[in-house]
Amino acid sequence: MAFSPLDIFIRILPVILVIMTGALVRRVNWLTKSSDPSIIALLVNVLMPCLAFTHIVQNPALENSSNLWLPPLMGAISILLGFGIGWLAMRWFRPGARKPRRTFALTVGIFNYGYFAIPLGLALYGDRVVGVQFLFNLGVEATLWSVGVALLRNSGETHSFWQSLRLSMTPPVIAILCSMVLNISGVGAHIPEAVIGAADLLGRCAIPIGVLLVGAHLYDLVCENKDWYQDWKIPTLACVLRLLLIPLIFLFVCRMLPLTEELSRVCVIAASVPSGIFPIVMARIYGGDTLVALRVVLSTTLVGVFTIPLWISFGEEFLLTRFN
């Protein structure tokens, strides 16, 4: 299954249009800021767990044992690689500026693994790959809440293992782990169709609602920081790293490892997408530089719309020809 950059752009265009719709409904106040907490609670506590459940339980790709332990490992590697490259680049670019350097490394290292990568996985590859994608995100979450928090904190303190574990145990992560247990134990094959169907209906709501919120929050960030682009150095460096150097190195690492076809496709998507929005929230909580995080997120998202098709097309040729 090979796509040209134009094919890929056409397939991801609905995601881009929904993001733009999210910005529009925020602009006309149809999606208000006051409604965000309840919508986010619904997403995190109900819709995303249902989406994870329906894509993991009874997924034939997860009968391969390699697709159980390798995806979390690759998720962790993808984030650690990004953190390291971001830290080294910013240390050279702005030595001595501890808070901006830490925030930049965190933000450029985290790709948008939720409401950008999962819709791309569904649009391009379907349910089998998305089930593996959720396991990949386990490694991302664990690394984000351990190494990522330690990287960002000004005091240099680190979370204990139990603190990091507690922070990473979000409802979607719990749903992923429970779904894996159901599969491994064989119970998943006996779950009533009515339960699967209800979870599927709820899970299908997660992506459009989540992507709408991404558009609304991007609109808020631009409106609140209208001069975010005036310092062109940080956005330029972020785009070079997040959208060029990190994907290239990550794909070369993947080429050297015995990845399954499904996991290879997950890694191609991970390499292609821009920085995630959540590091902006983390910067506020843990004393980082929110303006640096904002500049990284907005610049890589705007430029990433055009680079995603190129990276996915290249990644498929680079990683997936061995399966043909």
Salt bridges, closest charged atoms under 4 A:
ASP36 OD2 - ARG26 NH2 2.45
ASP36 OD2 - HIS217 NE2 3.15
ASP127 OD1 - HIS55 NE2 3.08
GLU157 OE1 - ARG153 NH2 3.06
ASP200 OD2 - ARG204 NE 2.82
ASP220 OD2 - ARG26 NH2 3.01
GLU224 OE2 - LYS33 NZ 3.16
ASP231 OD2 - ARG94 NH2 3.66
ASP231 OD2 - ARG295 NH1 3.71
GLU261 OE2 - ARG265 NH2 2.82
GLU262 OE2 - ARG128 NH2 2.74
GLU316 OE2 - ARG265 NH1 3.63
